[in-house]
Amino acid sequence: MFGCGREGHVTFAPDEPDLSAEMGAALPGGTAWQCLRCGAFAPGDPAYSGPAASAPVVPRGKELRSVLILRLFAIERFLRAILAAAVSVALWRYVASRASIQTALNRDLPVVRDLFRDLGFNVTHSKLYVLVQHALTLSPRIVTLVAIGAVVYALLEVAEGVGLWLARRWGEYLAMVATSLGLPLEIYDLTRKVSVIALVLFALNLVLVLYLVITKRLFGVRGGKAAYDARLRSESVIGTAQNAAAARRARTTAPATAATAGGGREGANAAPRGAAN
């Protein structure tokens, strides 16, 4: 209901007459249609219409909670992108002015530095910062390549964050593959030195990979996309309406079938009596 109060109802008028009877209601001043998100009937024209197969899939129940979880992971991806972008800018500044990385960060990116400090994260303790400090001892050409790599990494994190925030399947695949590729490196780093931040980041990445594969049924797990879409349909408002319409059809056809069967038996019983006479 909170989502509908903020964004409005997502009503749908199916073309199928039996579904239309389930999801529509006649009012004195017009009609009301059932919302695909909250299930309530909203008066007025439907927001969408067409065949039942074309109905928009609206997150609700467990799927709505899944969207919130994915958005938390998306925020973590956006923070990584900000850090990578800040490092890239500092490296470009360093190449241009030969200034130290710390001077560049303090002079040009105080907002980013303070943001991560408020979040309890010290950028000077990150693996990326250690890599950059090592790169600064190398030639300007190597530093430039590292800066380009930081830009690519930032763009990758932004793409992951957008895909997870919008709950797109391509974003789920991208986040799962990109995160999985980084797990061996994180395990290697943990074998060399164990820290709380490294353990937390490794745990988050591992949970994200398992969560995406299991709950989103990626790579054919638990039936794959077909089973995932079928579950969404079965839990949707229109899926419930389809079940109700099927049950109504069964109740309607049952008496007629029974009457036909009864008439056939009466005719069969009358034939022997006629033959006897």
Backbone bond lengths (Angstrom), bond angles and torsions (degrees), N, CA, C in turn:
res aa  C-N    CA-C-N  psi(-1)  N-CA   C-N-CA  omega(-1)  CA-C   N-CA-C  phi
1 M - - - 1.459 - - 1.524 111.30 -
2 F 1.354 116.46 -32.83 1.460 118.66 179.59 1.516 110.66 -63.07
3 G 1.349 116.22 -42.16 1.457 119.40 179.25 1.505 112.11 -63.79
4 C 1.322 117.67 -39.94 1.470 120.54 179.12 1.521 110.69 -69.04
5 G 1.329 117.17 -36.30 1.459 119.49 178.19 1.510 112.45 -66.42
6 R 1.337 116.09 -28.70 1.465 120.11 -179.14 1.517 112.22 -89.45
7 E 1.348 117.23 -40.59 1.453 120.98 -173.49 1.522 113.55 -110.57
8 G 1.320 118.06 -9.10 1.456 120.63 -178.16 1.518 111.77 94.22
9 H 1.327 115.51 160.58 1.457 120.85 -179.40 1.530 110.76 -72.97
10 V 1.332 115.01 149.86 1.468 121.49 175.77 1.523 106.75 -109.51
11 T 1.341 116.92 82.65 1.460 121.59 -177.64 1.523 110.42 -87.87
12 F 1.333 114.67 153.73 1.464 120.33 -175.86 1.520 109.18 -145.36
13 A 1.350 115.61 133.35 1.463 121.96 177.72 1.526 108.65 -111.14
14 P 1.334 118.81 105.94 1.460 120.26 -179.47 1.519 111.73 -74.89
15 D 1.325 115.67 150.38 1.467 120.82 178.17 1.527 111.82 -72.81
16 E 1.335 117.73 -28.17 1.455 121.12 -178.13 1.531 110.07 -67.20
17 P 1.340 118.28 126.72 1.476 120.73 -176.16 1.523 113.76 -59.39
18 D 1.336 117.86 -41.33 1.461 118.82 -178.29 1.518 111.88 -67.49
19 L 1.345 117.47 -38.29 1.463 120.52 175.95 1.515 111.30 -69.89
20 S 1.325 116.43 -37.13 1.464 119.94 178.42 1.528 110.92 -61.95
21 A 1.335 116.23 -36.14 1.462 119.93 178.15 1.523 111.36 -67.81
22 E 1.347 117.19 -31.29 1.468 120.77 179.67 1.527 112.23 -77.91
23 M 1.330 116.47 -37.66 1.459 120.34 -172.24 1.522 113.33 -99.17
24 G 1.307 117.40 -5.57 1.465 121.21 178.25 1.514 111.22 -115.69
25 A 1.322 115.27 153.87 1.469 121.06 178.67 1.520 108.51 -141.85
26 A 1.330 115.46 135.72 1.466 120.36 179.12 1.518 110.29 -82.06
27 L 1.311 115.73 133.11 1.461 122.57 177.05 1.518 108.93 -118.60
28 P 1.328 117.47 160.32 1.469 119.40 178.52 1.530 113.08 -56.58
29 G 1.323 116.14 -34.20 1.454 119.16 -177.95 1.508 114.84 -103.31
30 G 1.323 118.19 9.92 1.463 120.51 -178.70 1.512 110.53 153.33
31 T 1.320 116.32 -138.91 1.458 121.54 -177.74 1.529 110.38 -131.41
32 A 1.316 114.89 160.30 1.463 122.33 174.99 1.521 107.73 -127.21
33 W 1.327 114.89 144.54 1.464 120.34 -178.38 1.511 109.67 -124.92
34 Q 1.332 115.89 149.05 1.453 121.50 -175.54 1.527 110.71 -76.87
35 C 1.315 115.52 137.67 1.463 121.70 179.18 1.519 109.15 -80.82
36 L 1.321 116.45 134.45 1.454 121.15 -179.60 1.514 112.54 -75.16
37 R 1.345 117.97 -13.45 1.455 120.53 -179.40 1.532 111.39 -94.14
38 C 1.321 117.42 -54.84 1.467 120.49 -174.37 1.519 113.30 -101.42
39 G 1.338 118.38 -15.83 1.458 121.42 179.40 1.507 114.87 85.52
40 A 1.338 118.55 -3.54 1.462 121.35 179.86 1.528 110.10 -79.91
41 F 1.334 115.90 157.22 1.463 121.36 176.98 1.525 109.12 -90.81
42 A 1.335 115.99 124.72 1.458 121.85 -178.93 1.516 109.23 -112.23
43 P 1.335 118.75 126.69 1.472 120.32 179.74 1.524 111.49 -69.03
44 G 1.316 115.11 152.33 1.463 120.74 177.83 1.513 111.82 113.69
45 D 1.318 114.83 -178.82 1.455 120.35 179.53 1.524 110.37 -69.53
46 P 1.343 118.07 147.32 1.470 120.12 179.59 1.519 111.31 -69.96
47 A 1.321 115.28 148.55 1.467 120.14 177.34 1.520 111.08 -71.55
48 Y 1.330 117.10 -31.46 1.464 122.12 179.62 1.525 108.69 -137.66
49 S 1.313 115.85 158.10 1.460 121.33 176.59 1.517 108.85 -154.51
50 G 1.324 115.62 161.75 1.453 120.65 179.86 1.508 110.65 139.38
51 P 1.325 117.74 -169.53 1.466 120.89 177.00 1.529 111.37 -61.48
52 A 1.319 116.10 153.22 1.465 119.86 -178.35 1.524 111.87 -59.71
53 A 1.328 117.12 -33.34 1.466 120.20 -179.52 1.524 112.86 -65.52
54 S 1.336 117.03 -21.07 1.466 120.36 -178.65 1.525 112.95 -93.69
55 A 1.321 117.05 3.79 1.468 120.11 -178.66 1.523 110.29 -63.98
56 P 1.329 118.66 137.88 1.468 120.33 178.73 1.518 111.04 -65.79
57 V 1.324 115.59 143.29 1.462 121.38 177.71 1.531 107.75 -88.05
58 V 1.316 116.62 112.30 1.458 122.30 -176.39 1.529 108.59 -107.21
59 P 1.335 118.15 124.51 1.470 119.55 179.32 1.528 111.13 -61.67
60 R 1.315 115.57 136.76 1.458 121.90 176.45 1.522 108.17 -156.57
61 G 1.326 115.88 153.24 1.454 120.24 178.84 1.516 112.21 65.39
62 K 1.342 116.22 -127.73 1.464 121.55 -179.26 1.519 111.72 -61.21
63 E 1.323 116.47 -36.65 1.463 119.49 -178.46 1.527 111.30 -67.23
64 L 1.326 117.08 -33.22 1.464 120.30 177.14 1.524 110.51 -67.09
65 R 1.317 117.44 -39.43 1.466 120.60 175.47 1.525 110.85 -65.25
66 S 1.325 115.96 -35.21 1.463 119.48 177.41 1.522 111.38 -63.87
67 V 1.324 117.17 -38.78 1.464 121.09 177.42 1.523 110.64 -61.80
68 L 1.323 117.44 -40.79 1.463 120.77 179.33 1.529 110.97 -65.03
69 I 1.329 116.81 -40.09 1.466 120.30 178.28 1.526 110.44 -63.92
70 L 1.323 116.49 -43.76 1.464 119.77 179.26 1.524 111.14 -62.90
71 R 1.307 117.38 -34.02 1.466 119.63 179.95 1.524 111.59 -71.07
72 L 1.314 117.53 -30.18 1.464 119.72 174.00 1.532 110.15 -64.94
73 F 1.327 116.46 -43.47 1.466 119.52 175.78 1.526 110.63 -64.94
74 A 1.339 117.55 -34.66 1.461 120.68 178.99 1.527 110.83 -63.89
75 I 1.326 116.98 -40.00 1.467 120.19 178.32 1.522 110.61 -62.05
76 E 1.346 116.06 -41.11 1.468 119.53 177.88 1.520 110.73 -62.67
77 R 1.345 117.36 -36.46 1.464 121.06 177.09 1.521 111.26 -67.17
78 F 1.313 117.53 -40.07 1.466 120.72 178.76 1.531 110.84 -64.01
79 L 1.329 117.28 -38.38 1.463 120.00 177.81 1.527 110.70 -64.03
80 R 1.326 116.78 -40.18 1.461 119.53 176.32 1.525 111.01 -62.59
81 A 1.326 116.05 -40.20 1.461 119.56 179.69 1.526 110.99 -63.44
82 I 1.323 116.63 -39.48 1.473 120.19 178.78 1.526 110.18 -62.68
83 L 1.337 116.28 -44.15 1.460 119.68 -180.00 1.523 111.23 -63.74
84 A 1.340 116.91 -44.22 1.465 119.91 179.88 1.524 111.34 -64.01
85 A 1.332 116.91 -39.82 1.458 120.28 178.23 1.523 111.32 -65.22
86 A 1.345 116.26 -39.41 1.463 119.78 178.55 1.520 111.08 -63.59
87 V 1.334 116.71 -41.28 1.467 120.41 178.36 1.525 110.32 -64.85
88 S 1.328 116.93 -40.42 1.455 120.02 179.85 1.524 111.28 -62.78
89 V 1.332 116.57 -44.21 1.469 120.23 178.44 1.529 110.55 -61.53
90 A 1.336 116.12 -42.54 1.460 119.68 179.94 1.528 111.12 -63.62
91 L 1.332 116.79 -37.94 1.456 119.82 178.95 1.527 111.94 -66.93
92 W 1.329 116.13 -42.03 1.463 119.01 177.09 1.532 110.45 -61.26
93 R 1.321 116.18 -40.43 1.460 120.10 177.34 1.536 110.83 -63.00
94 Y 1.309 113.97 -39.49 1.461 117.92 -178.91 1.530 111.22 -65.13
95 V 1.333 115.26 -44.03 1.459 119.31 -179.86 1.524 110.29 -61.59
96 A 1.329 116.28 -37.50 1.469 120.80 -176.90 1.521 112.71 -75.92
97 S 1.335 116.92 -38.50 1.466 119.33 -172.31 1.525 113.82 -116.36
98 R 1.382 116.50 -5.68 1.456 121.32 -178.05 1.517 112.34 62.62
99 A 1.324 116.31 21.18 1.475 119.91 178.06 1.518 108.76 -79.64
100 S 1.316 115.77 163.89 1.463 119.56 178.78 1.517 109.56 -75.84
101 I 1.317 115.38 156.64 1.460 120.28 -179.36 1.522 111.58 -63.01
102 Q 1.333 117.09 -36.61 1.453 119.23 -179.02 1.521 110.66 -68.36
103 T 1.330 116.92 -39.17 1.465 119.99 178.09 1.513 111.05 -63.93
104 A 1.331 115.78 -41.39 1.463 119.09 179.25 1.522 111.35 -64.00
105 L 1.310 116.32 -41.83 1.472 119.02 179.13 1.523 111.16 -65.84
106 N 1.326 116.58 -43.88 1.464 119.38 -178.92 1.522 112.17 -66.40
107 R 1.337 116.91 -33.53 1.454 120.18 -176.16 1.520 112.64 -84.10
108 D 1.336 117.14 -41.48 1.460 120.40 -169.35 1.525 114.29 -104.61
109 L 1.333 117.19 -23.75 1.461 118.36 -173.26 1.532 112.79 -129.76
110 P 1.328 118.27 49.72 1.474 118.37 -179.57 1.522 112.82 -67.09
111 V 1.321 116.48 -31.47 1.464 119.65 -179.15 1.522 110.81 -64.84
112 V 1.334 115.92 -44.69 1.474 120.16 179.71 1.522 110.37 -64.86
113 R 1.338 116.40 -44.98 1.457 120.18 -179.09 1.525 111.08 -61.40
114 D 1.343 116.91 -44.65 1.459 120.83 179.96 1.522 112.07 -67.84
115 L 1.348 115.81 -33.15 1.468 119.46 178.77 1.524 110.48 -61.74
116 F 1.317 117.54 -49.04 1.451 120.08 -179.59 1.525 111.58 -69.76
117 R 1.323 117.24 -29.40 1.459 119.87 176.51 1.523 110.35 -67.41
118 D 1.337 117.44 -40.47 1.472 121.10 177.04 1.522 111.35 -64.47
119 L 1.324 116.91 -29.97 1.468 120.83 178.92 1.527 111.83 -82.50
120 G 1.338 116.16 2.12 1.458 119.58 178.77 1.506 114.08 82.21
121 F 1.316 116.92 20.28 1.470 120.43 -177.15 1.519 108.60 -120.87
122 N 1.325 115.16 122.51 1.461 121.27 179.51 1.529 107.98 -95.82
123 V 1.324 116.46 113.89 1.466 120.21 -175.27 1.530 111.93 -63.34
124 T 1.331 116.94 -24.53 1.460 119.25 -178.97 1.526 111.71 -71.40
125 H 1.331 117.83 -12.44 1.460 120.99 179.31 1.520 112.12 -99.18
126 S 1.310 117.74 0.79 1.460 120.32 -176.76 1.516 110.37 -80.59
127 K 1.368 115.25 153.81 1.464 120.49 178.02 1.519 111.02 -63.67
128 L 1.335 115.54 -35.60 1.457 119.20 -179.86 1.522 111.09 -64.40
129 Y 1.337 116.49 -38.93 1.460 119.78 -179.90 1.531 110.56 -67.56
130 V 1.343 116.54 -39.93 1.469 119.86 177.82 1.530 110.34 -62.43
131 L 1.348 116.19 -40.76 1.456 119.98 177.84 1.527 111.06 -62.50
132 V 1.326 116.00 -40.81 1.464 120.20 179.74 1.527 110.55 -65.38
133 Q 1.335 116.49 -42.98 1.462 119.21 179.00 1.518 110.86 -60.15
134 H 1.320 116.62 -37.21 1.469 119.01 176.34 1.523 111.25 -68.63
135 A 1.345 115.62 -37.96 1.459 119.53 -179.33 1.522 111.92 -64.22
136 L 1.343 115.89 -29.04 1.465 119.23 -178.34 1.519 112.50 -67.98
137 T 1.320 116.51 -16.16 1.466 119.28 176.62 1.529 111.28 -86.11
138 L 1.334 116.13 -3.77 1.449 121.32 -178.13 1.521 110.65 -96.94
139 S 1.314 115.92 -175.50 1.466 121.04 -176.98 1.534 110.01 -73.59
140 P 1.343 117.67 158.97 1.468 120.64 177.42 1.523 112.93 -56.61
141 R 1.335 117.25 -33.44 1.471 119.67 179.21 1.534 110.58 -63.57
142 I 1.324 117.71 -43.52 1.461 120.95 178.87 1.520 110.49 -65.70
143 V 1.328 116.16 -40.39 1.467 119.64 178.47 1.522 110.41 -61.85
144 T 1.329 116.72 -39.42 1.463 120.57 177.94 1.522 110.98 -62.79
145 L 1.319 117.91 -41.41 1.462 121.28 177.90 1.531 111.40 -64.07
146 V 1.315 116.02 -39.18 1.466 119.63 177.05 1.528 110.21 -64.10
147 A 1.340 116.42 -40.19 1.467 119.83 178.34 1.522 110.93 -63.21
148 I 1.330 117.32 -40.60 1.466 120.70 177.37 1.528 110.11 -64.04
149 G 1.329 116.13 -41.03 1.460 119.85 177.08 1.519 112.30 -61.53
150 A 1.344 116.51 -38.78 1.464 120.02 177.76 1.528 111.31 -64.83
151 V 1.343 116.77 -36.83 1.466 119.96 177.32 1.526 110.50 -65.29
152 V 1.343 116.38 -44.86 1.472 119.92 178.95 1.518 110.39 -61.35
153 Y 1.324 116.63 -42.26 1.464 120.63 179.04 1.528 110.94 -63.35
154 A 1.333 117.16 -40.80 1.463 120.42 178.51 1.523 111.16 -63.49
155 L 1.341 116.79 -42.78 1.470 120.19 178.38 1.527 111.08 -63.90
156 L 1.337 116.86 -38.79 1.462 120.82 177.80 1.527 110.69 -62.72
157 E 1.334 116.35 -43.15 1.466 120.07 179.71 1.528 110.94 -66.17
158 V 1.325 117.25 -37.34 1.471 120.28 176.84 1.525 110.20 -63.78
159 A 1.346 116.44 -44.01 1.466 119.86 178.86 1.525 110.85 -61.73
160 E 1.337 116.89 -42.94 1.468 119.81 176.92 1.524 110.50 -61.54
161 G 1.327 116.36 -45.24 1.465 119.83 -178.09 1.514 112.53 -62.54
162 V 1.335 116.47 -42.41 1.464 119.62 179.65 1.526 110.40 -65.12
163 G 1.339 116.54 -44.86 1.459 119.57 179.76 1.506 112.91 -62.54
164 L 1.339 117.21 -40.42 1.464 120.51 178.17 1.517 111.28 -70.84
165 W 1.326 117.58 -40.15 1.465 120.62 -179.43 1.525 111.12 -62.36
166 L 1.328 116.33 -40.78 1.465 120.90 -179.97 1.525 112.87 -85.51
167 A 1.344 116.45 -2.39 1.471 122.13 -179.93 1.526 111.39 56.36
168 R 1.339 116.18 42.46 1.455 120.91 177.27 1.535 109.32 -88.26
169 R 1.312 115.86 145.52 1.456 119.09 -177.21 1.528 111.37 -66.62
170 W 1.335 118.09 -35.79 1.454 119.37 177.43 1.523 110.66 -63.74
171 G 1.338 116.71 -34.77 1.456 120.12 177.65 1.516 111.88 -67.75
172 E 1.323 116.25 -36.34 1.464 120.15 177.69 1.526 110.76 -66.08
173 Y 1.342 116.47 -43.25 1.474 119.84 176.70 1.527 111.07 -63.46
174 L 1.333 116.91 -44.23 1.463 120.65 -178.58 1.523 110.68 -62.53
175 A 1.330 116.84 -45.73 1.461 120.25 -179.52 1.525 111.17 -64.91
176 M 1.327 116.60 -39.45 1.465 120.02 -178.68 1.531 110.44 -66.29
177 V 1.337 117.46 -47.16 1.465 120.54 -177.43 1.522 110.67 -67.29
178 A 1.333 117.12 -47.99 1.464 120.56 -177.88 1.527 111.15 -62.80
179 T 1.317 116.94 -40.43 1.460 120.18 179.99 1.518 111.35 -69.31
180 S 1.333 116.84 -38.95 1.468 120.54 179.78 1.526 111.29 -63.28
181 L 1.340 116.74 -37.77 1.462 119.97 -179.87 1.527 112.14 -65.31
182 G 1.325 116.22 -26.90 1.457 119.56 -179.59 1.514 114.57 -87.38
183 L 1.330 117.77 -13.35 1.464 120.42 -177.98 1.536 113.26 -62.91
184 P 1.338 119.81 -43.98 1.479 117.99 178.67 1.527 112.96 -59.15
185 L 1.337 117.31 -38.05 1.461 119.77 178.36 1.526 110.87 -65.21
186 E 1.337 116.67 -40.52 1.461 119.64 179.02 1.520 111.02 -65.94
187 I 1.335 117.40 -38.37 1.459 120.19 177.42 1.527 110.30 -63.80
188 Y 1.330 116.06 -42.08 1.469 120.08 178.13 1.527 111.20 -61.31
189 D 1.329 116.54 -42.58 1.468 119.57 178.89 1.527 111.24 -63.98
190 L 1.345 116.42 -36.94 1.467 119.38 179.39 1.525 111.64 -68.17
191 T 1.320 117.61 -30.80 1.459 119.36 177.11 1.522 111.82 -69.62
192 R 1.319 116.32 -25.37 1.464 119.98 179.29 1.526 111.33 -86.00
193 K 1.339 116.21 -42.49 1.462 120.07 -178.78 1.518 108.92 -154.47
194 V 1.319 115.85 127.15 1.459 121.69 -179.52 1.520 109.06 -98.66
195 S 1.345 114.72 128.92 1.464 120.85 175.67 1.521 108.94 -137.99
196 V 1.318 115.27 158.96 1.465 120.02 -177.93 1.524 110.57 -63.32
197 I 1.327 116.87 -43.91 1.466 120.60 -178.59 1.525 110.48 -63.38
198 A 1.338 116.56 -42.51 1.468 119.72 179.76 1.523 111.13 -64.49
199 L 1.320 117.34 -39.84 1.462 120.77 178.21 1.520 111.72 -65.42
200 V 1.340 116.54 -41.72 1.466 120.31 -179.96 1.521 110.91 -64.66
201 L 1.333 116.74 -45.52 1.459 120.23 179.92 1.525 111.62 -64.39
202 F 1.333 116.62 -39.82 1.462 119.86 177.93 1.525 110.93 -64.80
203 A 1.331 116.32 -42.25 1.467 120.05 179.13 1.528 111.11 -63.78
204 L 1.328 116.75 -41.38 1.472 119.96 179.13 1.525 110.86 -62.57
205 N 1.308 116.47 -45.31 1.469 119.90 -178.96 1.527 111.48 -65.68
206 L 1.331 116.56 -40.52 1.463 119.94 179.19 1.522 110.88 -65.60
207 V 1.334 116.84 -42.25 1.471 120.73 178.36 1.525 110.49 -63.46
208 L 1.335 116.60 -40.02 1.467 119.58 179.64 1.531 110.86 -62.62
209 V 1.323 116.94 -45.02 1.467 120.45 -179.07 1.526 110.59 -61.56
210 L 1.331 116.86 -49.51 1.463 120.56 -179.19 1.523 111.18 -64.51
211 Y 1.322 116.56 -39.94 1.471 120.17 -179.27 1.522 110.78 -63.35
212 L 1.320 117.04 -44.93 1.460 120.28 -178.71 1.526 111.63 -65.92
213 V 1.321 116.30 -44.78 1.466 119.42 -176.98 1.525 111.10 -65.91
214 I 1.344 116.98 -42.61 1.466 120.27 -173.95 1.524 111.85 -79.85
215 T 1.330 117.36 -52.18 1.463 119.61 -173.87 1.523 112.59 -77.87
216 K 1.338 117.33 -34.31 1.461 120.24 -179.88 1.525 112.62 -92.79
217 R 1.339 116.49 -3.46 1.472 122.59 174.62 1.531 111.56 56.75
218 L 1.328 115.18 48.86 1.461 119.83 179.87 1.525 110.57 -75.43
219 F 1.332 116.22 154.51 1.458 123.82 176.56 1.533 111.72 56.62
220 G 1.329 116.65 33.86 1.460 120.27 175.41 1.513 115.56 80.34
221 V 1.325 118.39 2.95 1.462 121.44 179.78 1.530 109.89 -65.82
222 R 1.325 116.74 135.45 1.474 123.72 178.56 1.533 112.35 55.40
223 G 1.320 115.55 39.71 1.457 119.81 177.35 1.507 115.04 95.65
224 G 1.334 118.03 -9.46 1.453 121.48 176.33 1.527 114.13 70.73
225 K 1.324 114.67 -157.88 1.466 121.37 -174.69 1.523 112.01 -64.02
226 A 1.341 117.16 -36.11 1.462 119.20 -179.03 1.525 110.83 -62.18
227 A 1.334 116.42 -44.64 1.462 119.84 178.44 1.524 111.38 -67.98
228 Y 1.337 116.48 -35.77 1.469 119.84 178.73 1.528 110.79 -64.71
229 D 1.338 116.63 -45.94 1.473 120.05 178.88 1.526 110.99 -65.24
230 A 1.333 116.69 -37.19 1.468 119.79 178.92 1.523 110.80 -63.87
231 R 1.324 116.80 -38.88 1.466 119.67 177.98 1.521 111.01 -65.59
232 L 1.331 116.52 -41.68 1.459 119.37 178.41 1.526 111.17 -61.63
233 R 1.328 116.12 -41.82 1.465 119.92 179.64 1.516 111.34 -65.19
234 S 1.339 116.30 -41.35 1.468 119.23 -177.73 1.525 111.97 -67.16
235 E 1.345 116.67 -28.69 1.462 120.35 -179.54 1.527 112.64 -93.27
236 S 1.334 117.24 -2.19 1.458 120.45 -176.49 1.522 110.96 -83.90
237 V 1.321 115.61 165.51 1.466 121.40 177.90 1.517 110.25 -63.32
238 I 1.326 117.10 -42.10 1.460 119.55 -178.58 1.529 110.75 -69.16
239 G 1.327 117.49 -30.35 1.454 119.72 175.11 1.521 111.49 -65.60
240 T 1.328 116.22 -40.64 1.463 120.15 175.93 1.521 110.92 -63.86
241 A 1.330 116.70 -40.39 1.467 120.18 178.29 1.527 111.07 -64.67
242 Q 1.317 117.67 -37.80 1.458 120.75 177.76 1.526 111.04 -64.19
243 N 1.326 117.03 -40.29 1.467 120.09 177.30 1.520 111.30 -65.14
244 A 1.351 116.32 -40.74 1.457 119.70 178.62 1.525 111.47 -65.52
245 A 1.334 117.23 -39.77 1.462 120.74 178.83 1.529 110.61 -65.84
246 A 1.338 116.97 -39.35 1.467 120.28 178.10 1.523 110.80 -65.10
247 A 1.324 116.89 -40.14 1.462 120.02 177.88 1.523 111.25 -65.51
248 R 1.319 117.33 -37.71 1.468 120.28 178.48 1.529 110.28 -66.28
249 R 1.325 117.27 -41.10 1.470 119.70 177.86 1.522 110.90 -63.03
250 A 1.343 116.45 -38.44 1.459 119.58 179.81 1.527 111.08 -65.40
251 R 1.332 116.51 -39.82 1.471 119.32 178.56 1.516 111.61 -67.69
252 T 1.335 116.35 -33.34 1.459 119.92 -178.65 1.524 112.23 -73.03
253 T 1.324 116.59 -39.09 1.460 120.63 -177.01 1.520 113.00 -82.04
254 A 1.325 118.23 -20.60 1.462 120.51 -177.62 1.519 113.10 -61.87
255 P 1.377 121.37 -48.53 1.472 120.00 179.25 1.519 112.73 -61.66
256 A 1.340 117.22 -39.71 1.458 119.61 -179.58 1.523 110.92 -64.83
257 T 1.318 116.61 -38.86 1.468 119.80 178.08 1.518 111.47 -65.66
258 A 1.358 115.21 -40.68 1.454 119.29 178.96 1.516 111.18 -65.34
259 A 1.338 117.12 -39.86 1.467 120.36 -179.93 1.515 111.15 -65.87
260 T 1.319 117.22 -39.99 1.464 120.64 178.05 1.520 111.49 -63.43
261 A 1.333 115.11 -43.06 1.461 119.36 178.98 1.518 111.03 -65.27
262 G 1.347 117.62 -38.84 1.455 121.10 179.03 1.514 112.13 -65.42
263 G 1.334 117.18 -40.25 1.461 120.99 178.29 1.509 111.48 -63.95
264 G 1.309 117.45 -36.98 1.452 121.01 179.27 1.519 111.90 -65.82
265 R 1.347 115.81 -38.04 1.458 118.63 179.90 1.527 111.40 -69.22
266 E 1.355 117.14 -38.72 1.457 120.55 179.22 1.524 111.03 -63.51
267 G 1.344 117.22 -39.27 1.461 120.14 178.28 1.523 111.72 -65.92
268 A 1.327 115.49 -36.99 1.462 119.49 179.56 1.515 111.59 -67.97
269 N 1.367 115.93 -36.32 1.462 119.07 179.21 1.515 111.44 -73.10
270 A 1.337 117.90 -30.97 1.489 120.91 -178.01 1.515 111.22 -71.80
271 A 1.299 118.55 -29.25 1.472 121.74 -177.49 1.520 112.91 -62.31
272 P 1.335 121.13 -45.83 1.460 120.58 178.91 1.520 111.93 -64.92
273 R 1.353 117.41 -35.51 1.457 119.07 179.16 1.495 110.71 -65.39
274 G 1.318 118.38 -39.00 1.467 121.25 178.26 1.523 110.59 -65.77
275 A 1.300 117.94 -38.44 1.445 121.43 -179.20 1.526 111.34 -66.99
276 A 1.345 116.73 -34.91 1.450 120.43 179.99 1.495 111.92 -67.55
277 N 1.388 115.00 -37.64 1.453 118.10 179.53 1.512 110.29 -69.00
